[in-house]
Amino acid sequence: MSDKLQQLLTLAVIRILRPLVRVLIRHEMSHAEFSELARRAYVQEAYANFGIEGRKMTHSRVAVLTGLSRKEVRRLVNIDEFEAVLSNTPNRAVRVIDGWLSDAEFQQNGKPKDLPLQGETGSFAALVARYSGDITLGAVVDELERVGVVKRPQKDVVVLASQGYIPHADELEKVHIFSICTADLLDTAVHNLDSKPEQRRFQRQLTYPGVPESVAEDFREEAAMRSTRLLEELQSFLASRTSDESNNPSSEPLHRIGLGIYLHDKTDADNFANQGKERL
């Protein structure tokens, strides 16, 4: 690796890690704990993406790729992982909200309806029965209300408060979503680094410097409105194309696919401070 590339990669890693470290410090995860997780990630990625075709991956090869000892690789391979807890498979509460946003029975003019709590069709009870598996109606509505995703202006009416599963009150769920969204973004960026132009995934960013605070506030509102509209349209597109099982022959591979949109916003003072630290 050239000195220039090494320097750019070092700055990139620091830039990527700082927001993550902010979360870790806030939740009292020590450097030692993070270092242990970094070792696990090195081993997992070596096994997942750096094998040699036709040859079995060995602890020795992983040790060469990662700089860890073979003993350390063996220890890490045998550790019970947290992936089952942090699985990106949507939980049942997420499936209920996705159904509300995509199933015509629970919509009016393409928008999620306010639902009566009980009823055989078009009700929150019917929605839960269809999308939550064997979880009871009371458990689902209590959980969604607790995290701020639904509201109950009346005891027998349930209203969707967020266009998607965006828990406002549950720190565990917010960290869970943070991990999935950040991993998806990085996975796309790394894929695009490694791929030919025709194989790259959509990745664009708008950055406009020198924006006054009043205009920035207007932009935040406009961006949120337009982005929400786009995501709702894409949600409807996917729902319309996948709701009929005949559109998904069993021979086709299945994908977890979507589009992420995020707002970035720093003051000039923040930017100058970060640039100064990166030059040191």
N, C-alpha and C positions, 0 to 999 in steps of 0.2 A: 504494500500500500504506500502511495506517495505521501510525502510530508504534508502537502496541501490537502489531500483527501483525508488524512488522519486528523488534521486540525479541524476541517469542516465537520467531520463525523463527531469529534469530541464536542464541538459547540452544539451540534444537533442533539446529541444525547442529553446534554445539560438542559437545553431548551425544552425537550420532551419530558424530562424527569422532574423539573421544578414544580409544575402544577400537581403532579402525582405526589411528590414529597410533601407538598402543602397539605394534601388530604391525609397522608400518613401521620404527619406530626399532629394534625388536629385530632386524630383518633388514637394517638399515643402508641403508634407502631414505631419501634426503635430501629436504628440503623442495622443492628444485628439481625433483627427479624426480617427486614427487607433484604439483607444480604443472603439470608437462607433462601428466600423466595426467588431471588435472582439466580441462584445456583440451580434451583429446580427448573426454572424457565430455560436456562441454558441446556440442561439435559433433555428436557422435553422437546425443544426445537431441534436439537441434534438428531434425536431419534426420529422425529416426524419428517424432517425436510433435508437431511444431509446424508442419507444412506447411499450406498453404491448399488446400482441395479444388479440383481442376481447374486448379491452377497449379503450374508446375515450381518446386521449391525452388532458390533461388540462394544463392551465397556471400554476396551482399549482405544477404539476409534473415537468414541465419545470423549474420552479423556484428552486425546490429541486435539479434537476440534474445540473443546471448551477451556482447556488449560487446567481442568480439575484432575485430581489423582483418580486412578481406577477404583481405589477404596471409597473415595467420596462419591463417585458415579454409582457404585453398587448401593451405597447407603441411600442415595436420593431416589434411585429407581424403586427401591423397596418401601418408600414412605407412602403411606395412604395420602392420596391427593384430595384437594378441596373442590375438584371440578364438579363432583356430584352436587355440591351445595351451590356453586356458582354457575351451574349449567345455563346455557343460553336458550334452552328449550322454554318456551313461554309457560308460566305457571297458570293455574286454572283461572285466577282472577284476570290475567291478561287475556285469556281466551274469551271470557265473558265480554270484556270491553271490545275486543276485536269483532265478536259477533254482533254486538250492538251497532258498531260502525259500518258493518258490511252486509248484514242480513236484512233484506227488504221488509220482513215482517215487523221489524223493530224500528223502522225508519218512516219518515214522512217528507216528501220532496227531497229525497237524498240526504236528509239530516236525521240524526238519532232522535227518536221521540222521547218525551217524558212518559215513563211507563207506569201503569198501575202495578202495584205490588203483586196482586194475585190475578189469576185468570188462566184459562187453558191456552189461549193464543194471544200474542201481542203484549204479554205482560213480562215483568221482571222475573217472575217465577218460571215462565216458559223459556225465557232467555237462559236462565241458570240451568234449567233442566237439559237444555240442548247443548250447552257449551262447557259446563263445569264438571262433567263426569258425575261422581257420586257425592260431591260436596253439597251440603244442605243449603237451602235458600237463606236461612238465617245467618249461617256462617259467612256466606259470600257478601251479603248486603252489609253485615256488621264490619267486615274487613275493609270493603271498599269505602264505606263511610268513614271508618277510622283513619284511613290514609288520605282522605280528602278527594277521592276520585268521583264519588257520587254524593248527592245531597238528597234530603227528604223534606221538602217544604211542607208536606203533609205526611202523616203516618203511612198512608196507603199509596203514596206516589214516590217514584225514584227518578231522579234527574241526573243526567251525566254532567259532571262539573268540569271534566277535562277531555279534550279531543284525543284520547289515547290514554294509556295507563301511565299517568304521571303522578306518583304518590307525593303529596305535599307534607305529610306528617310522619312518614316512616323512614327513619334514617337508614335502616338496613336495606330497604327497597331502593332508596336513592343511590346508595353505594353500588347495589347490584346493577342498576341501569347505567350508572357511570362506567362500570367495568365493561359492560357489553358495548356501549356506544364508542368508548375510547378504543377498545380492541378492534371493533369493526373499521374505524377510521384508519388506524395504523395498519391493519391487514390490507386495506385497499391501497394505501400509500406504498407499502412494501411490494405488493403485487405489481404496481405500476413501475416501480424502480427496476424490477426484474424482467418485465415483459416487453415484447415487441409492440410497436405502436398500435397495430390492429387488434391486439389482445388486451389493451389497457382498459380499465374500468373508468367510468365517468368520475372525474375529480376536478372541480373548479373552485376558485375562491375569489371573491371580490374584496379588494382592499382600496380604500380611498382616503388619502391623508388630508390633514388640514381641515377637518369638518368641525364647525362650531357646535357647542353643546346642544343648542336648541335644535339644530338640524339633525344631530345625532339622535336625539330623543324621537324626533319624527320618523327617522329611518328605522329605529328599533320597532316602533309600532307598525310601520308599513311592512317591514320585513317579516314580522311575526304574522300579520294578517295574510300576506301573499303566500308565505311558506306553508301555513296551516291549510290554506285552500289547495295548494299543490299536493300536499301529502294526502289530503282527503280524496282528491281526484285519483291519485295513484292507488290508494287503498281500495277505492271502488273498482278501478280497472282490474286489480289482482283478484278481488272478490268475484267479479263477474266472469273471469276466465278460469277460476279454480273451483267454483262452487259445484259445478257439474262433474261428477266423477268420470264421465266419458271423455272429458278434456285432459284427463291425467292417466293415460294408459300405464299399466304397471311396469312396462318395459322401459319407460323414461326415467332417467335419474331425477331425483327431487332436489330442489335448491332452497336454501334459506336466503331470500333476496329482498332488497329494500333500498331506500334512499335516505341518507341522513343529512340534515341541514342544521347548521349551528351559527350563532352570531358571535363574532369576535369584536372586542371593544377595549382599546387601551388609550389612555391619554398620552399626549406628547411627553409628559414628565415620566410616565412609566417606560415608554420606549427609550428615551435617552438614558434612563437609569440602567435598563437591561443592556443596552449597547455598551455602556461604559464598563459594566461588569464583565461582559464577554470579551472585551479587549484586554482585560487584565490577565 
